Amino acid sequence: GDHRDLHSFPTDALPIYRFIDLAHISKQSSQIKLLESLDLSFNSIRLTGPCSWSPHLTELSLSHNNLGNGVFKYLSTNFKRLDLSKIGITTISQKVLSQFPSLTHLILSSNNIQVIPLNLRAPVLQALFIDQNAIAYISEGVLDGLPKLETLVAGKNPFSCTCDSYWFVTAMNKSLLPDWPLDYSCST
């Protein structure tokens, strides 16, 4: 027989396996004892029904799946780290954040979020990534409900450089912003 190694096959001859059903994945992953982290990025995930996540699972990446705002009701309250970048989220709210009392890291990069609400409360959140969204300005006081925040990545947004953004440029604690000033510019 032909004795070629895997690298000699053309890539289009190899089967492509993608995860699809989030409810099924959650059920199967909950059978893996002590599983703490799961990366389901770059798949074709669908939200088909209720999920049953293991209490041990605290980190989940669903980045680069077309899931939208509905994804939050399928996630575990035990999650500490969530990567929801590029999944089609258009809004974030206090109602959503309150579902995750242990959340320390939230990555919402490359979505279509336009506003960070003033009433956000996440007492243990340490890192928030909201870069490459549709945010025109970050309101003064928006970080008041995030007392443990150490990292805010908010660059590459279409900032409107008006009086609403003045406090951000002058008074905002820049030590929170690892991408300052390189990734911040005015679109209008």
N, C-alpha and C positions, 0 to 999 in steps of 0.2 A: 503494500500500500504506500500511498503518498505520505512521507514523514516530514511535514512542514510544521514549524512551531506556530503559535497563535499569531505572532506579529507579522507573519508572511501572508495571512489572509487579508483580502480587502475588507475595509471596515464595514462596507455595506453588506457583507456576507454574514456578519455576526448578528445574532438576535439581539434585539433591544428590549429590555425588561423595564417597565415603568410601574410604579405604584399608582393605584387609581382610587380605591375606595377607603376614605379616611376612617370610617366606622370599623371596617374589617381590619385595617392596620392597627387601630387602637386596641382592638380585641386580641389580635395576635401578639402584639408587643407586650400586652399586660401579662402574658404567659411566660415572658422571659424574666426570670428572677433577677431582681436588683438592677434592671436596666434604668439608667439615669438620664441618658442623652440619646436623642434620635434625630437624624438628619434626613428629611424627606424633600429636600430642595431639588429643583429641576425635574419634576415629575409631571404627571397629568392628574393630580389629585382632584377628586370630586367629593362634595359634601352630601352624602346619601342618607345619613341617619344618625342617631345618637351615638356618641363615642364613649368607650369605657376604658379610660387611661389608667395605667398602674399608678399607685400613689408614690412609687419610687421614681417615676419619670418626672424630672424637673426641668429638663432642657429640650426644646423642640424647635427645629427649623422647618418651615414650610415655604421658604423663599422660592420665588420664580414658579409659582403655581397660580392659576387664575381662580382665586377663591372669593375675593370681594369682602365687603363688610360683614357678611354673615358668618365668617370663620370663627368669630369670638365665642359663639354659643356652642361650639364643638370642642372647646379647649378645656383643660383641667384647671381647677382652682389651685392645684399644687405647683403649677409652673413657676419657676424662678427666672428662667431665661427664655425669651421668645424671639425668634427671627422670622418676621413677617414682611420681609422686604420684597418688593415687586410682586405683590399678589392682588393688586387692584383695590386697595383700601382707599376710601375717599373721606372718611371721617373717623375721629377718635373722640371718645366722650368719657366723662366721669363714670357713667353707668357701666361702661365696658371695663375701665380700669379697676373698678371696685370688685370685679369678679376675681381678681388675682392679687390677694393680699400679700403674697410672698414674692411678688415680681421685683427683681433687682435689675434686669437688663431687658430692654424692649427695643428691637430694631424694626423701624418702620420706613427704612430708606426706599427710595424709588417707587413711591405710591403716588396718589393724587390728593393728598391731604392739603386743604387750603387754610385751615385755622387750628391753632392749638388753643383749646378753651381755657378761660381764666379759672374755672372751677376744678381743674384737675387736681386730684389728691391721690398720691401714691407714696405712702410714708417710708417705704424701704427701697424705692427705685433709685439705683445708683447711676445707670447709664441709659440715655435716651437718644436714639438715632432717628432724626427726621429729615435728613439731607435728601436732596433731589426729589422734593415734593412740589407743591404749588403754593407755598406759603409766601405771602406778600410782606408780612411783618410779624414780629413776635411782641405781643403786648406786655407792657410793664406789669409785673405782678404775676405773670404766668408761672413762674417758678416757685411761688410762695407755698404751694401745696406739695412740693417735691424737696423736702428738707435734707434728704440724704444724697441728692444728685451731685455726682462728681464729674460726669462727662455728658456734655450735650453736643451732638454733631448735627448742625443745622445748615451747613453750607449748601451751595449749588441749588438754592431756591430762588425764584424770581422776585427778589425783594424790591419793594416799592420804597424808595428813599424819600419819605415824607416825615412830618413831625412825629408820626406814630412810631417811627424807627429810631428817633433821636436818642432815646434812653438806652436802646440796645447798643448803639455805637459808642456812647459816651460813658454810661454807668454800669452796664452789664459786666459781671465778673468774667473776664476773658480767660481766666485759668480753667474754666469749665469747658472751653471751646478748643479742642485740639486742632481744629482745622481753621482757626482764625489767624490772620485775616485772608489768607490765600483763596479760600473757597467762598468768600462773601463779596458780592458785588451788586450794584443796583441794576435792575432791569428797567426801572422807570424812575 
